[in-house]
Amino acid sequence: MSASRGLGLLDRLAFVIASLAGAGYTPVAPGTVGSLVTLVAVWLIPFNTLALAYTLVGVTVVGTWAAHRVERTLGKKDPGLIVIDEVAGMLVSVLLLPRTIPVLFSAFLLFRLFDIWKPFPAHESQALAGGLGVMLDDLVAGFYALFIVMGARTLLFGARFGLPS
């Protein structure tokens, strides 16, 4: 089914959001592309921690709606074109960290690893219905990446390089 034929305005909007304005239509590794787009945005946009947290909440709420609507429209569980979940997961992975190149790169690699591997409870969360099941496994993967990068920074650099103010 073509995403643009016979769809109403809200369905089209859901496809735009869920695919991150088309990034999800990349033929190879759309999840990685969605994560990279987010990585670049987080690097370029001067978010403070509070603004990033608000952005994460907004992406999660709107992304859950969009993912649910796209799944329903296509009749398919978590189709590859949905990459808004990668956006949410990447935002979690850097939420409490300074946005430096080493931190962003480490968070990106770890997030992708956990998103693919899906350790408990990420894999189990996919069984949830609709957009919640689509989003939750990536949020879990993001938390795993965040905790590992935070732990590594603490071990390598000590408490004086703790959370940003």
N, C-alpha and C positions, 0 to 999 in steps of 0.2 A: 504494500500500500504506500503510495506517495504521501509524505508528511504534509504536503501543501494542498492536495486535492480533497475537496469535500470537508475540510476542517473549518470549524468556527474560529473566531478571533482568539478566544481563550485557549483553544487547542494549539493554535499556531504560536501564541505567546509561550505556552508550556514547552513546546519544542525548542524555541529559541533559548529559553532559560535552561532547560535540561541539557541541551547540547552546548551550552556556553557559546552562544551565537555562532554555532556551526563547527566548533572545534571537535565535537563528538562525532562528526561525520568523517574524520580522518580515517583512511582505510587501514592504517597500521597503528596499533597501540593508542587508541583514542584516550584512554585513561591517563596515560603518560603525557599526552599532549595537553589535556585539561590541567594536569598537575603543573606542567611547565608554564602554561599561561598564567596560572595562579602565582607561581614562584616569581615570575617577572613582574606581575602586578604588585605583589607584596614588596618587592625590591624597589620599584619605582614610586609607589604611592607612600607618602610619609605618614603611615598609620602610627598612632601611639597605641598602647596596649588596650585602652578602653575602646577606641575607635575600631580596632581589629576585633574585639569581643562583640561589639554591636554588629559589625559586618558579618561575623560568624553566625550570630543568631539569625540575622536577616536571611543569609544564604541558606541556612538550615531550614528555616520555616518555608521560605519561597521554593527552595529546592525540593523539599518533601512534597509540596503540592504539585510542582511541575513533574517530578519523577512519577508520582502516582497517576497523573493525567496522561502522560506519555505511555506508561505501561498499559493503562486501560485502553487507550486509543489503538495501540499496536497489538494488544492481546498477548503480550510477551513479558516475561519476568526479567527485569533489569537488562534491557537491551543495551548494547555497547555504546550507542549514541548518547546515552545519559552520562554526562561527566560532571554535572553540578555537584555530585557527591564527592568527587575528587577535590573540587574547590573547597568544600567544607572540611574535608580531612586535612588538606594542606594548611588551611587557616589554623586548625587546631594544632598542627605539628610545630608551628612557630609562635603560637599565641603569647607565651610568657618569655620569649627569647628575644635578644637583640637581632635585628635584621641585617646581619653581616653576611658576606658571601660564604664563608665557611659554615656558618650556622644554617643558612638557607639550603646550601648544597647537601649538608648532612641530613637535615630534616627531610628534604626531597627524597634522597636515596632510601632512608629508613621508612618513610611513609610508603613509597612504592613497594618496598620489600614486604611490609606488613599488609598492605592492601592486596597484594598477590597471594601471600602465604595465608592470610586470614586466621591468625591464632585465636584461641578462645578469648572472648565470646564473639569475635567478629564473624566467624563462619556461621555460628548458630543464629546470629541476628538477621541473617539474610532470609531466614524462614518467615520473618514477620511480613505481613501483607502490605502491599502498596509501597508508597514512597518512603515510609519509615524503614522498611527492610532494605531499600536501596541505599539510604543515607547512613544508617547506623553502623554498618561494617566499616565504612570509611572514617567515620568519627572515631571508632575504636582504634583503627590503624593510626590515625592522627595522634591519639593520646599515647599509644605505645611509642611512636617516634618522638613525641614531645618529652616523655619521661626519660628516654634513653639519651637524647641530646642534653637535657638538663643535668642528668647524672654524669655524663661524660664531661661537661663543662665544670661541674663541681669537683670531680676527681682531678681533672687536668689543671684547673686554674684556681681552685679554692673558693671559699665563700665570698671573697672580695669581688668576684666577677659574677655575682648572683643575678637575680632577676632585675630587669630594667626598671627604672623609676617611672 
